Amino acid sequence: MTAAGPWFKLLLIMAPSPPSSLARLFSPMQIGRITLRNRIVSTGHSTGLTDGTAIGDRVIAYYAARARGGVGLIITGSTSVHPTSTSKLMPALANWDESVVEPYRRVADAVHLHGTRIFAQLNHAGALSGATGPWGRVLAPSPVDSELNNETPHALDQGEIDEIVSAFAGAALRARQGGLDGVELHGGHGNLIQQFLSPLTNRRDDAYGGSPEHRMRFARDVAGAVRKAVGPDFVVGLRISAEEDYPGGLTLDDTREAAKAIVAAGKLDYVNVTSGSDLSSWSQANHYAPMYTRGGHMRRLARGIREMVSVPVICVGRITDPRDAEAVLEAGDADLVGMTRALIADRDLPAKAQRGALNEIRYCVGINEGCLGRLMRGSHITCVQDPTSGREHELREMPPAAAPRRVLVVGGGVAGLEAARVAALRGHRVTIIERGVDLGGQIQLARRAPGRAEIGAIADHLIREVERGQIEICRSETATADTILARKPDAVIIATGSDAHLPDIDDGNDRLVSARAALDSAAIGDKVVVFDTKGDMVGLTVADWLVGQRHQVTVVTSKRYPGVQVELMTWRLLYKRLLDQGVAFIVDSEVSKLTDDGIVVRNVLTRRETPMPDIATVVAACGGRPNDALWRELRRRSPAVELHLVGDAQSPRQIEKAIYEGHMTARKL
């Protein structure tokens, strides 16, 4: 028992009884010599919140918030055990020397305070690393090139292998000295341990290559060295990709045997089952599953490994609803459930579920833009739905208003709804005016596209929250400057959204329509061109909608490839989906004119024009124009009124920015 042990016994006794339908999920779980208060796990994931390579205040606040929300176990982001293992995308955690011990103590204390256990995920990225060392080389079992590996790796020699094995052991010991409850060895997602296991990346002919048993040697050596370093009473686990998602790669049959052997070599305490490799874009899209992937798609893999080992198994893979997590446990597929992105979207998911408040949960929809998308762009994670996620240190508890004020929100899209929700939470008297019948704005259109229904949950949650709160909602009312000023508000938030932008092309007898109109049942001919000037989700999803309605679709985009702004994992699945349905693509081009019998397409680089006959309709995915006339009139007529402009009414952009602006504006009132 660690120093925090007595607290965990007390917290287990004091925990409220969960609904009977979630009894397994909220039952304690023994891993090694420690007890988890429930079966919900925040698995290892990069946050981009580190101070260089160190745990600092932002990382601690991030993990402490999820511990306070009731999660049973937190596994830190992938932590480099050796300077030759670095991240290509962002600052990431490192455990190379004694300087990590004190930060570990700080994060352990912060998490233990709320009854949660915390492990460090230890890793060497091998060929997935950025260039390191004086010669800028990456290391791997063999000099094998791969799709997402920019450099041919240097093949490790025996001395280098021994040094990395020792580095794993030293890092594990420092985690124990820092008061953490355990460590996890990352043997998945194409990192070095998996590179040794896989015949795709291990072409060696020595004791570390060739037969499956030889390819397991590095993993067994690491597991054994770590166990020897930390002793028998400290938790050591393994994360493993049960399938490699690539022809000729590891299969479940391979990894069932490997997991069994590695667990035995290190007397390991649990196995965390995932899939795939970050060396392949297709595999990334599968294991970092976005909206187009069904939830719980890795359950069979977890069950396959669980049948081979006698220690607890964690199942992951788009499990976002506590009821689905319970089903995994009830079926015997696993002993614990990773709900990582679900906890990014709502850190309080466990506490809400345990008290039966499932309708209050902000469910992850797999949009991936705020978490993985931001990481890929070199920024820290957040959530499109929750601007405080990843900003826990800067945006702490919601500050109450110094004095209640009358706040008027014009517009019931996501920016307006979030502004109203937060303003009401702070104690203001809030009224929403929406010109339509339905709240939710453009999301209500976006959810109509194939495979995108889940995105509607963003609006659904916000609508539930404003309807639950003490907020007056006026539907089917068009706000004017006169009606607003007549209400004598103390502050006005204009969230009136945007209008669809149509390019300056002669529309040829109503043959040019917006993507919004297309999704809203506008008349569309048989042969369609989707003209996309933004490179975001709109052009591709409306193409998906149209081909599903049996139209023949070509996407003409002015960008260098279709969907250039789309988060990579979502793009990969959606692009394949469109190709499979016969959608054609013309890039670096624009629609220059409509003719009597079709259109003319012009290359934006060469300016060469090419006719396309028999095109009945052009659907324009060309963004929007701010609907800010009301804001401008109010500024002119009543400059004394406190006036704010948010969301698309300020500048048409993505959901994340609209919600963020609504949230931050309401915090400042």
Buried (B, 14 or more C-beta within 10 A) or exposed (E): EBEBBEBBEEBBEEBEEBBEBBEBBBEEBEBBBBBBBBBBBBBBBBBBBBEEBBBBBBBBBBBBBBBBBBBBBBBBBBBBBBBBBBBBEBBBBBBBEEEBBEBBBBBBBBBBBBBBBBBBBBBBBBBBBBEBEEEEBBBBBBEBEBEBBEBBBBBBEEEBBEEBBBBBBBBBBBBBBBBBBBBBBBBBBBBBBBBBBBBBBBEBEEEBBBEBEBBBBBBBBBBBBBBBBBEEEBBBBBBBBBBBBBEEBBEBEBBBEBBBBBBBBBBBBBBBBBBBBBBBBBBBBBBBBBBBBEBBBBBBBBBBBBEBBEBBBBBBBBBBBBEBBBBBBEEEBBBBBBBBBBBBBBBBBBBBBBBBEBEBBBBBBBBBBBBBBBBBEEBBBBBBBBBBBBBBBEBEEBEEBEEEBBBBBBBBBBBBBBBBBBBBBBBBBBBBBBBBEEBBBBBBBBBBBBBBEBBBBBBBBBBBBBEEBEBEBBEEBEBEBEBBBEEEBBBBBBBBBBBBBBBEBEEBEEBBBBBBBBBEEBEBEEBBBBBBBBBBBBBBBBBBBBBEEEBBBBBBBBBEEBBBBBBBBBBBBBBEBBEEEEBEBBBBBBBBBBEEEBBBBBBBEEEEEEEBEEBBBBBBBBBBBBBBEBBEBBBEEEEEBEBBBBBBBBBBBBBBBBBBBBBBBBBEB
